[in-house]
Each structure stands twice: as structure tokens, then as C-alpha cells.
Amino acid sequence: MKQGPEFKRIEDNMRSGQLAAHQFLGTDTRSLKDIIRHDQLVLEPLGITNQDIANRMRYFTEKAAGGLGLQVVDDVFEVEREEHKGDIPCPFADNVQASKSITRVKNLRTGRSVSWSDLNIHLVDEHGFFEGHGAPFRVDPAEFVEVLEIKASK
Amino acid sequence: MTVLFTVLSLSILATVLAAIVVLADYKLNDYGICKIDINNGARSLEVNGGSSLLSSLASQKIFIPSACGGKATCGLCKVTLVESVGPVLPTEEPFISEAEREAGVRLSCQVKVKQDLKIRIPDEFFNIKQYRTRVSEIKQLTHDIKQFRFQLLEPTTIDFKAGQYVQIDSKPYGKVTEAVSRAYSISSVPSENNIIELIIRLVPGGICTTFLHEHVNEGDEITFAGPFGDFYLHEGGDELIFIAGGSGLAPIRSLVLDILEKNLEKKMKFFFGAVRRRDLYYLDFFRELEEKYDNFTYIPALSGATPEDEWDGEQGLITDVVARHVPDAERRQAYLCGSPGMINACVQVLTKIGFSRDAIFFDEF
């Protein structure tokens, strides 16, 4: 899929080390637009939107932020927050900054865990961007749907 | 033939237009030499226009505090512009209050020097220097925290107050092509003025912590600017309540050692919160201090201890532990260093105990 110069500029920014030591696109060689589109194709048959995923991430982040250690949420999820000072700007250059803190959730039914940074919530919600394959903060949509037990909102 | 001619013509036209744009950019963005007057003539600088005020001042050895290295994410690099150079930018808005906006306060990293400027900064900023150092020791303290010891090379000594911080400069590595500077609290004692020690936790994806943890070796040369900050011992308080988590132990260690060294008549209680046993460090160090000094009590606490931790010390959230050990705010001050969440929770608990806001100290970064 072709992408305009604006997306190309954002993609170049993401592949550089300007904003973070890791790259948002990881080892993924696809264009930014293709990465976003392919993740949407994973979600469409499930009837789940990127906003559904972001809302669930936000729910657990708020639960984890309320405590200073491990917590069990809804009897099923063990949540923990690793707080770090400082913010990181959104690579889409929309003047949004998010904390560098990380939320971890373990599904006690399956033993599977996922984690994300506060910026991931914004990237998923506003830009439908789950990061590229091989990126340390990649939010794999199918995995998140399973581990966080996300249901379609409509 | 016509197609070839058209393509050739368009290519030449595009090249000419690109050259005009480059030339115009060069000409229009050449701001020449700009004068910066600081504190009504206390210092006067001449800089090449076009860079940020923060970096222009740094190029003339005037160092403004900045924990994010000029990315408008920390809000520390405030200066007052005596004459306005334009509206506050959207990137600055979260950090500038209405009163500050009216007073002309701006983030110096977001102000581009395009003309002569008159600014005001606190006088103590003139004392901040840049130091060249050699990394003399690196110690792994926990799975994600390292201690770095820097031998000062130029200047050879530093004058700082326990609790203050410095800004370390990183260097390009891997795909990171730009140097950044980040703020870290000093953990060593001011009397050891030819070195500084820093305790630094690896921030996943963090440009500077990744540089320090993964790309710096003993013997390397590193520069920093400092000292900065007002997180130091303040007047008043017979008993000092120190609360820290993670790498927040750093300035507390400096404060405790400094107070003990100076034989100040103050009681101290140091609460250190961690999740599991593996997150604790300097355990024996502070236990030995506790045995040696009657006025120092050390209370480490785990919030998520498991049987394999074999932990028989305090358990629970650090806020609950503090509430159990601090009966009231009478003649007490609290010094906090840790994550924003920990600091917010501790301020709430201390306020409930009776501490006024001006008896609670912490760094705003």
C-alpha cells in the first residue's frame, strides 16, 4: 500500500533513534501504513476495534496505578505497574506525550502475560498503531485480545 | 522523443526549484549574531541565532536545568523573557501556569533565538558548570539498577549539596544519532568532592539509561553539568522521614551520609519500598549504619514478598508501613524520592498524618 510523504516522514522518525533507544517498527520491513492495515485486518473478523483494545489497556493501567505493587483485578488478572520518570513524545508528532511507565498483566487462568507502556495506549487508540514485529513494545492485537479477554464492544 | 524531453524538462525544473528552496531556507533562517542579556546586564552573551535558547545558553556555559534534554517533556528549563518573542507553544502549555505566562516564563528548549533577547534566570544558575569525567567503577546493584562512579577530570572538584542532581550527557550509539542529557541524583557524599556516584535504573527504551547501562564501560570519558535542584536539607525538622523506592535511594543515601558525617542533631527514619527481595540493594550498608548510629533507623519493606524471598522484615505498601511508624508530623520533615505514583501516594499519607505541604520535599522530575 502506498503512503504519502507525511507517513513516510513519521516512519523515518520511528526507524531512527530520535525518540527512544528502541525502534517503534522493530525489525519489520513493511511500511508504516502496511503495518497498521495488517493489524486492522486481524481485528476486523473478531469484531473488535483498536479502541476496544486501548480501553482495556487503559482499564488495567488505571487499576495498576492505584496501588504500589502486585494486585489481582477481577479475580483473574494479576497487574503490576513499573513506574519511570519522564515522558516520551508520540512519534506521530501530534504534541501528545505519555509517561514511560509500564503496565504488566498476567492472566491467571492461562498464565500468559502482556505488557505495554502508557504511550502504547495512545498509539493504539488514536493511530491504530500496534508497533512493528520485533519492537520491544509491540502490542500484538490477537495476543492482547486473548490475554486481556477483550470482547467486541458492539 | 517528446516524452523524453518532457521528463528531462520537469527534472531540470524540479532541481531548480529545490535549489531555490534550499537557498531561501539558508538565507531566511540566517539570524546572524544575536545578543542575550541575562538578569539586566549581569551577563551578556553573543550567540549564533537559529538554535534553541537552552542550547544557545549551554554553548556559553550557562546551564539551565533540563531533565529531558530539550524535548519539552520535563518542564524544568523555565526562564523569564523580559520582552515577549511570541506566544507560548502548544508543547509548553502543560508546564506553564497562567501566572507564569503573564510573567513571560517560557521553556527555554522551545524558544528559538532569532533576535536579541533579554532574559531572567536565578543567580545560582551561574554556578553550574560542565564537568569532564572518567568512569572509574560500574556496579550491578539489582537486575535493572547500576551504580556508576565518575572521577572528575576537569574541573577536578565539585561543590554540591547532598540531594542535588546532575545532567549526564549521552553519546550517539546504534541508531541513536543525537546526544541527549538526562538528570540523575547524586548518591555520594559532598565531602568526597573529586568524584560523584549515581544510581541509575534502566528505563526500557530510554535513550540515556540504555546508553549508560549497555554502552558505557569503566575507563570511558563522560561529561555532565551540575549541580542542580533544591532537594537538599532544609531548615527545621528534628526528625527526618526519608522515603524512597527504586533508584530513588540515591539522594537519600547522600543526605543520610552527609548528616551523619556532620553530626547534625537529627533523628532519621529511612523507609525503602520494593516489591520483592531481588529489588532491595544496599541492605547491609544501611543495616550497618543503623547499628552504628543511634539516630538512624532503616525500614526496608516488601509489597510482594514470596516464600522464596525468606523475608522477615516489614511487608505491605510503603505508604502503610510509613503510617504504622510515623505517629504525627510534630517537628518532622519528609524527603521523598521515587516514582511519581509512589510520591503522590506518600504525599497523601503524610498529609493525612498531619504534614503540611511545606514540610514535604521531593524533586519534580
Interface residues (C-beta under 8 A of the other chain):
Chain A: R15 S16 G17 Q18 A20 A21 H22 Q23 A65 G67 L68 G69 L70 E80 R81 E83 H84 K85 G86 D87 I88 P89 N95 Q97 S99 K100 S101 I102 S117 P136 F137
Chain B: A67 C68 K71 A72 T73 C74 P90 T91 P94 G174 K175 V176 T177 E178 R182 R201 V203 P204 G205 G206 I207 T210 F211 G245 G273 V275 S303 G304 L317 I318 T319 G338 S339 P340 G341 M342 A345 F365
